[in-house]
Amino acid sequence: MSVTSDYLMKEEMTNTDSSTDWETTSPSILRNIYPFIIKRESIDEIAVPILGYIAPPVAVITIITNSLVVIVLMKRNMKSPTNCVLIGMALSDMFTGVIPMPLYLYFYAAGYYQDYVPNWCCRIYHVFTLHIPTIFHTASIWLTLTLAIQRYIYICHSFRARTWCTINNVIKGTVAIYFIAILFHLTRFFEYDFESVELMSLLHRNQTVIGCYILRSQWLVNWIDLYYNVYFWFRVIFVHLIPCTALVVLNGLLIHAMTLAKRRRKLLIKQNKRNESKKIKDTNCTTLMLVAVVFLFLLVEVPLGILMIITILQNTLKITIFADNVIFVTSSIINMMIMLSYPLNFFIYCAMSKQFRNTFKRMFCGGPLPIDRESSQYMTLPTENGKTIVTTDETKL
């Protein structure tokens, strides 16, 4: 998802002058749609300030912060399965916000959205402001879910973490997530054809521009109702509803596990086992930080998921819950909040992770890096009931 991809999705589903009304008319009407122009109602008041003036500096900040996250987490002393997932999340978030930015600057900041989109840019605009960012955003969502599942395994099923949560498995899982995300949205690249057309410029009187007509692909004309219903319902269920619900549950389980760990730590202190107690404290700090990352994610993603469900219900059931303008304004604000959240993980890591903070300071302010820990990744600790658990060295954040 780019900053506006879900708004564009809404346009495709609701705007009869745009892409899909989902109501099947004659094939000729369905096939020949309209000259491609970005300008829509309320775009001057909402899209121009957000996409033209707010989004670019946010994108620059995201590039800086997420690049720093990747650089720090790739240091040898920071190498761990959890950090591999965090690297994937940082890259996904960065590309989601950055890839469409040149086109936003051209159209919204420079004002060219008021004229017909040039023929050379028609397919490029769709691909780089909608399809590719949506793939990266989907991957980011699934990686966040992977992060929470992995942490849950470390804390609640630590014996299995020895074989399941390895760096090799995480890398394979990350590659699989990107591959599935591409397959999930692959058909979107083939929904439209573009034909060049000479049009009178809307900005410059008595001048013509070579624009384009957007035409639905023939296969889409034949299956339009079924295709959009299946695609968007699958998207809202598997990209938003299931991941967000699972993350809420996993966050609750992790918070409960931290509460139990605090009790265990008090027991160890009473038994004068300081090293084991410190180990649990470090593990809890890492878990708390990851809970904060997931909470930030849910804070901005849940409203987007709800809005998508409302939009799909409106179009599937042919009902009006909110007016198009309300959905447009709301989606623009939510998407901007999502983009604003992208650089915040860097500050969470700095605030809540001593090792990340120290590694960052030593890398950019001088001094030796922390000594790489090559000891066993696992150690056995007692619990309140006399049993033992295996804890891991996943405290490098």
C-alpha positions in Angstrom: 0.0 0.0 0.0 1.2 3.4 -0.9 0.0 6.5 0.9 -3.0 6.6 -1.5 -3.4 3.0 -2.6 -6.4 2.3 -0.6 -8.0 5.5 -1.7 -7.3 4.5 -5.3 -8.8 1.1 -4.4 -11.9 2.9 -3.2 -12.0 4.9 -6.5 -11.7 1.7 -8.5 -14.6 0.2 -6.6 -17.0 3.2 -6.3 -16.2 5.9 -8.9 -18.2 5.3 -12.1 -16.0 7.8 -13.9 -12.9 6.0 -12.8 -12.4 2.2 -12.8 -15.1 -0.1 -11.5 -18.6 0.3 -10.5 -18.9 -3.5 -10.3 -22.2 -3.2 -12.2 -21.8 -5.0 -15.5 -23.0 -3.0 -18.5 -22.2 -3.6 -22.1 -18.6 -4.7 -22.9 -17.9 -1.6 -24.9 -18.8 0.7 -22.0 -16.8 -1.5 -19.6 -13.8 -1.6 -21.9 -13.4 2.1 -22.9 -13.4 4.0 -19.6 -12.0 7.5 -19.6 -9.0 9.8 -20.3 -6.6 9.3 -17.4 -6.7 12.4 -15.2 -5.8 12.3 -11.5 -7.9 15.4 -10.5 -10.9 14.4 -8.4 -13.3 16.1 -6.1 -11.6 17.4 -2.8 -8.1 16.5 -4.1 -7.0 20.2 -3.9 -7.9 20.3 -0.2 -6.7 16.9 0.9 -4.4 15.1 -1.6 -2.2 18.1 -2.6 -1.1 19.1 0.9 -0.7 15.5 2.1 1.0 14.0 -1.0 2.7 17.1 -2.4 4.0 18.7 0.8 3.8 16.5 3.9 4.7 13.1 2.4 8.0 14.0 0.7 9.8 15.2 3.9 8.3 12.2 5.8 9.7 9.9 3.1 13.2 11.5 3.4 13.0 11.0 7.2 11.9 7.4 6.6 14.9 6.8 4.3 17.3 8.1 6.9 15.8 6.3 10.0 15.1 3.0 8.3 18.5 2.9 6.6 20.1 3.5 10.1 18.0 0.6 11.5 19.2 -1.7 8.7 22.9 -0.6 9.1 22.9 -1.1 12.9 21.0 -4.5 12.8 23.3 -5.9 10.2 26.4 -5.5 12.4 27.8 -8.9 13.5 27.1 -8.3 17.2 23.4 -7.6 16.5 22.9 -10.7 14.3 19.8 -12.7 15.4 16.6 -14.1 13.9 14.5 -11.4 15.4 16.7 -8.7 14.0 16.5 -10.3 10.5 12.7 -9.8 10.7 13.1 -6.2 11.8 15.5 -5.6 8.9 12.8 -6.9 6.5 10.2 -4.7 8.1 12.4 -1.6 7.9 13.0 -2.1 4.2 9.4 -2.9 3.4 8.2 0.2 5.2 10.8 2.4 3.5 10.0 1.2 0.0 6.3 1.5 0.6 6.6 5.2 1.3 9.5 6.0 -1.0 8.7 4.3 -4.3 5.7 6.5 -5.2 7.3 9.7 -4.0 8.8 11.0 -7.4 5.4 10.8 -9.0 3.7 12.5 -6.1 6.2 15.4 -6.4 5.7 15.6 -10.1 1.9 15.5 -10.0 0.9 17.0 -6.6 3.7 19.4 -5.7 4.2 20.7 -9.2 0.5 20.8 -9.9 0.4 18.5 -13.0 -2.4 16.5 -11.4 -4.8 19.1 -12.9 -4.0 18.0 -16.5 -4.3 14.7 -18.3 -1.6 12.2 -17.3 1.0 12.0 -20.1 0.9 8.8 -22.1 4.4 7.8 -21.0 3.4 8.0 -17.4 0.0 6.2 -17.4 1.1 2.7 -16.6 4.1 3.9 -14.6 1.7 5.9 -12.3 -0.5 2.8 -11.6 2.5 0.5 -11.0 4.6 2.8 -8.8 1.9 4.5 -6.8 -0.4 1.5 -6.3 0.8 -2.0 -7.2 4.4 -2.1 -6.0 3.8 -0.1 -2.8 0.9 -2.4 -2.0 3.1 -5.5 -2.4 5.7 -4.0 0.1 3.0 -3.0 2.5 1.5 -6.5 2.4 4.9 -8.0 3.1 5.4 -5.5 6.0 2.1 -6.6 7.6 3.0 -10.3 7.3 6.5 -9.7 8.6 5.1 -7.9 11.6 2.9 -11.0 12.3 6.0 -13.2 11.8 7.8 -11.1 14.4 5.0 -11.5 17.0 4.7 -15.3 16.3 8.5 -15.7 16.6 8.6 -13.9 19.9 5.7 -15.9 21.2 7.6 -19.1 20.3 10.8 -17.8 22.1 8.9 -16.9 25.2 6.2 -19.7 25.5 7.7 -22.6 23.5 11.4 -21.9 23.9 12.5 -25.6 23.3 11.0 -25.4 19.8 12.8 -22.1 19.1 16.0 -24.1 18.8 14.9 -25.6 15.6 12.2 -23.3 14.3 13.6 -19.8 14.9 16.9 -19.9 13.2 18.4 -17.2 11.0 18.3 -19.5 8.0 14.6 -20.2 8.6 13.8 -16.5 9.0 15.5 -15.6 5.8 13.7 -18.4 3.9 10.4 -17.2 5.5 11.0 -13.6 4.5 11.7 -14.6 0.9 8.5 -16.7 0.9 6.5 -13.7 2.3 7.7 -11.5 -0.5 7.0 -14.1 -3.1 3.5 -14.8 -1.8 2.8 -11.0 -1.6 3.8 -10.6 -5.3 1.6 -13.5 -6.3 -1.3 -12.1 -4.2 -1.3 -8.8 -6.1 0.0 -10.0 -9.4 -3.3 -9.7 -11.3 -3.5 -6.0 -10.6 -0.6 -5.4 -13.0 -2.8 -6.7 -15.9 -6.2 -5.1 -15.1 -5.8 -2.2 -17.6 -4.5 -1.4 -21.0 -3.5 2.1 -22.1 -4.0 3.7 -25.4 -2.5 7.1 -26.4 -4.9 9.9 -27.4 -4.4 13.5 -28.2 -6.4 15.8 -25.9 -6.8 19.5 -25.3 -4.8 20.5 -22.3 -6.7 21.5 -19.2 -3.9 23.8 -18.0 -2.7 25.5 -21.2 -5.3 27.0 -23.5 -5.1 26.0 -27.2 -2.4 23.4 -26.5 -2.7 19.7 -26.8 -1.2 16.9 -24.8 -0.7 13.2 -25.6 -2.6 11.5 -22.8 -4.1 8.0 -22.6 -7.3 6.2 -22.3 -7.6 3.6 -19.6 -9.2 0.5 -20.9 -10.1 -2.6 -18.8 -8.4 -5.7 -20.1 -10.7 -8.1 -21.9 -10.4 -10.8 -19.2 -11.4 -8.2 -16.6 -14.5 -7.2 -18.6 -15.6 -10.8 -18.7 -15.1 -11.4 -14.9 -15.4 -8.0 -13.4 -17.9 -8.7 -10.6 -16.3 -12.0 -9.5 -12.8 -10.7 -9.8 -13.2 -7.6 -7.6 -15.3 -9.3 -5.0 -12.8 -12.2 -4.7 -9.7 -10.0 -4.7 -10.8 -7.3 -2.2 -12.4 -9.8 0.2 -9.3 -11.9 0.1 -7.2 -8.8 0.6 -9.2 -7.5 3.6 -9.3 -11.0 5.2 -5.7 -12.2 4.7 -3.9 -8.8 4.7 -5.8 -7.0 7.3 -8.4 -8.9 9.4 -6.5 -12.1 10.2 -3.1 -10.5 10.8 -4.5 -7.7 13.0 -6.7 -10.1 15.0 -3.7 -12.5 15.5 -1.5 -9.6 16.5 -3.9 -8.5 19.2 -4.1 -12.0 20.6 -0.3 -12.5 20.4 0.4 -9.1 22.1 -2.0 -10.1 24.9 -0.2 -13.5 25.3 3.2 -11.8 25.3 2.1 -9.3 28.0 0.8 -12.2 30.1 4.1 -14.0 29.6 6.0 -10.9 30.8 3.9 -10.8 33.9 4.8 -14.4 34.7 8.5 -13.7 33.9 8.5 -10.9 36.5 7.3 -13.4 39.1 10.0 -15.8 38.0 12.6 -13.1 38.3 11.6 -12.3 41.9 12.0 -15.9 42.7 15.5 -16.0 41.3 16.5 -12.9 43.2 15.3 -14.5 46.4 17.5 -17.5 45.5 20.4 -15.1 44.8 20.6 -16.2 41.2 21.5 -12.8 39.8 22.7 -13.9 36.4 19.6 -15.8 35.6 17.5 -12.9 36.9 19.3 -10.5 34.6 18.7 -12.9 31.7 14.9 -12.7 32.3 15.0 -9.0 32.7 16.8 -8.6 29.3 14.3 -11.0 27.7 11.4 -9.0 29.1 12.9 -5.7 27.8 13.2 -7.2 24.3 9.6 -8.5 24.5 8.3 -5.2 25.8 10.0 -3.3 22.9 8.5 -5.7 20.3 5.1 -5.4 21.9 5.4 -1.6 21.5 6.3 -2.1 17.8 3.3 -4.2 17.3 1.0 -1.8 19.2 2.2 1.1 17.0 1.4 -1.1 13.9 -2.1 -1.9 15.2 -2.8 1.7 16.0 -2.6 2.8 12.4 -3.5 -0.5 10.6 -6.8 -1.3 12.4 -8.5 1.9 11.3 -7.4 1.2 7.7 -8.7 -2.4 7.9 -12.1 -1.1 9.2 -12.3 1.5 6.4 -11.6 -1.2 3.8 -14.3 -3.4 5.2 -16.8 -0.6 5.0 -15.8 0.3 1.5 -16.1 -3.3 0.3 -19.4 -3.7 2.0 -20.8 -0.6 0.3 -19.8 -1.9 -3.1 -20.7 -5.6 -2.6 -24.1 -4.9 -1.1 -24.8 -1.7 -3.0 -25.4 0.3 0.1 -24.2 3.7 1.4 -22.7 3.7 4.9 -20.5 6.8 4.4 -20.4 9.3 1.5 -17.5 9.0 -0.9 -16.1 12.3 0.3 -16.0 11.1 3.9 -14.2 7.9 2.9 -11.8 9.8 0.7 -10.9 12.3 3.5 -10.7 9.5 6.1 -8.5 7.2 3.9 -6.2 10.1 3.2 -5.7 10.9 6.9 -5.3 7.2 7.8 -2.8 6.6 5.0 -0.8 9.7 6.1 -0.7 8.3 9.7 0.6 5.0 8.4 3.4 6.8 6.6 4.2 8.9 9.7 4.6 5.7 11.6 7.3 4.3 9.4 10.3 6.1 10.9 9.0 5.7 14.5 10.4 2.2 15.0 13.9 3.7 14.9 13.1 5.8 17.9 11.4 2.9 19.8 14.6 0.9 19.3 16.8 3.8 20.5 14.6 4.4 23.6 14.0 0.8 24.6 17.1 -1.2 23.5 20.3 -0.5 25.3 22.4 -2.6 22.8 20.8 -1.0 19.8 21.5 2.4 21.3 25.1 1.6 22.3 25.8 0.0 18.9 24.4 3.0 17.1 26.4 5.5 19.2 29.7 3.5 18.8 29.1 3.2 15.0 28.5 6.9 14.4 30.1 8.6 17.4 33.3 6.4 17.7 34.5 3.7 20.0 34.7 -0.1 19.8 31.6 -2.1 19.0 30.2 -4.5 21.7 32.0 -7.8 21.8 30.2 -10.4 19.8 28.6 -13.1 22.0 29.4 -16.6 20.7 28.2 -18.5 23.8 25.2 -20.8 23.8 22.0 -19.2 22.6 20.0 -21.1 25.2 20.1 -21.5 29.0 17.9 -23.3 31.5 16.1 -21.4 34.2 13.9 -22.6 37.0 10.2 -21.6 37.4 8.0 -21.2 40.4 6.8 -24.8 40.3 10.2 -26.3 40.2 10.2 -27.0 36.5 12.6 -25.5 34.1 12.4 -23.5 30.9 14.8 -22.8 28.2 15.5 -19.1 27.5 17.2 -17.8 24.4 19.7 -15.1 23.7 17.2 -13.1 21.7 18.0 -10.1 23.8 20.2 -8.3 21.4 17.7 -5.6 21.0 
